[in-house]
Amino acid sequence: MSHPVELLTAAQIAAMKGEAKTHLLNPEAQRASKSLGGATGLSSLGFHQMTVQPGRAYSEYHRHLYEEQCFYILSGQGEAIIEEQRHTIGPGDFLGFPAKGAAHTIVNTGSEPLVMLSARVNLEQDVCDYPRLQKRLYMNGVEEAVVDFVNIRIEGGA
């Protein structure tokens, strides 16, 4: 019997090489990401196992305007910073961020790697705000454009 592509065993996931990613607006925000969704052929749902080393954040503090995103902590200790409030997180904790929801990031405050599952919708286009940096990121496929908040022009009615 052949092994279906839809099934990733724990051994296969452990053997996957994580892709190192550094956030384009924060060189201290670094993670290794294994695309479980991509490996099984998912295209509309991004599902990743992320590992964040001690002292690092997984991303710059942000909010998505169109994508939804969630995290389930598998191991390690950290802090979720949600609307500038710090919350201790650990194994078994879940975080969910709807579109236009709370600004957030996750930081590994422990002494071991922080490992979590992350899921989000894979939209072709999204907009992401970085309130601490006063910047907005427009994403269109692989194209990315960063604009300072002061340069955002809104036309038309409210």
C-alpha positions in Angstrom: 0.0 0.0 0.0 1.4 3.4 -1.0 1.7 6.3 1.5 -0.9 9.0 0.7 0.4 12.6 0.3 -2.5 13.7 2.6 -0.8 12.0 5.6 2.3 13.4 7.2 3.6 11.1 10.0 5.2 12.5 13.1 8.5 11.0 11.8 8.1 12.8 8.5 7.4 16.1 10.2 10.4 15.7 12.5 12.6 15.0 9.4 11.3 18.1 7.5 13.9 20.9 7.3 12.3 24.1 8.6 12.6 27.2 6.5 14.4 30.0 8.3 12.5 33.3 8.1 13.5 36.7 9.3 10.7 39.4 9.4 11.3 42.1 6.7 10.7 44.9 9.3 12.3 43.3 12.4 15.7 41.4 12.1 15.2 40.1 15.7 11.9 38.4 14.7 13.1 35.0 13.4 11.5 31.6 13.1 11.9 28.2 11.5 8.7 27.1 9.7 7.7 23.7 8.4 4.8 24.1 5.9 2.6 21.1 6.8 -0.3 22.4 4.6 2.0 22.9 1.6 3.4 19.4 2.0 -0.1 17.9 1.9 -1.2 20.0 -1.0 -3.4 22.6 0.8 -3.5 25.9 -1.0 -6.3 27.9 0.7 -5.1 27.1 4.3 -1.6 27.8 5.5 -0.7 25.4 8.3 2.8 25.5 9.7 4.8 24.2 12.6 6.9 27.1 13.8 9.9 27.1 16.1 11.1 30.3 17.8 14.4 30.3 19.6 14.8 31.9 23.1 14.8 35.7 23.1 13.2 35.9 19.6 9.7 36.9 18.4 8.0 35.0 15.6 7.0 38.3 13.9 7.0 42.0 14.3 4.0 43.3 16.3 1.1 43.4 13.8 -2.5 42.9 12.8 -3.9 41.5 9.5 -6.8 43.4 7.9 -8.1 40.4 5.8 -6.5 37.2 6.9 -7.3 35.2 10.0 -4.6 33.6 12.0 -4.3 31.2 15.0 -1.6 29.5 17.1 -1.6 26.4 19.3 1.4 26.1 21.6 3.1 22.6 21.5 6.1 23.2 23.8 8.2 25.9 25.4 7.3 29.1 27.2 6.6 32.5 25.9 4.6 35.7 26.0 1.8 36.7 23.7 1.7 40.4 23.4 -1.9 41.4 22.5 -2.9 45.1 22.2 0.4 45.8 24.1 -0.7 43.6 27.1 1.7 40.7 27.9 0.3 37.2 28.6 2.3 34.2 29.6 1.7 31.2 27.3 2.8 27.6 27.3 1.9 24.1 26.0 -1.9 23.6 25.3 -2.6 27.4 25.0 -4.5 28.6 21.9 -4.6 32.1 20.3 -7.0 33.2 17.6 -6.9 36.5 15.7 -9.7 37.4 13.4 -9.3 39.8 10.5 -9.1 43.4 11.7 -8.5 42.0 15.2 -6.0 42.7 17.9 -2.4 43.6 17.1 -0.1 40.9 18.4 3.1 39.0 18.4 4.6 36.0 20.3 8.0 36.1 22.0 9.9 33.1 23.3 10.8 34.1 26.9 11.9 30.7 28.0 15.2 28.9 27.8 14.1 26.2 25.2 12.7 26.5 21.7 9.0 27.6 21.6 7.2 25.3 19.2 3.7 26.1 17.9 1.2 25.2 15.2 0.1 28.2 13.1 -2.8 28.3 10.7 -4.1 31.1 8.5 -6.1 31.6 5.4 -3.8 31.9 2.3 -5.2 35.0 0.6 -3.6 36.2 -2.6 -3.8 39.7 -1.2 -3.7 41.0 2.4 -2.9 44.2 4.2 -0.9 44.1 7.5 -0.5 47.0 9.9 2.5 47.4 12.2 1.3 49.9 14.8 4.7 50.2 16.7 6.5 51.1 13.4 3.6 53.2 12.0 3.8 51.2 8.8 1.4 49.3 6.5 2.4 46.3 4.3 0.4 45.6 1.2 0.8 42.0 -0.1 -0.2 40.9 -3.6 1.1 37.4 -4.2 4.9 37.7 -3.9 4.8 41.5 -4.2 5.1 43.5 -1.0 4.9 47.2 -0.6 5.6 49.0 2.8 4.1 52.4 3.3 4.4 54.8 6.3 1.0 55.5 8.0 1.4 59.2 7.3 1.5 58.4 3.5 -1.7 56.4 3.4 -4.3 58.4 1.5 -8.0 57.4 1.9 -10.3 58.7 -0.8 -14.1 58.6 -1.0 -16.7 58.4 1.6 -16.4 56.8 5.0 
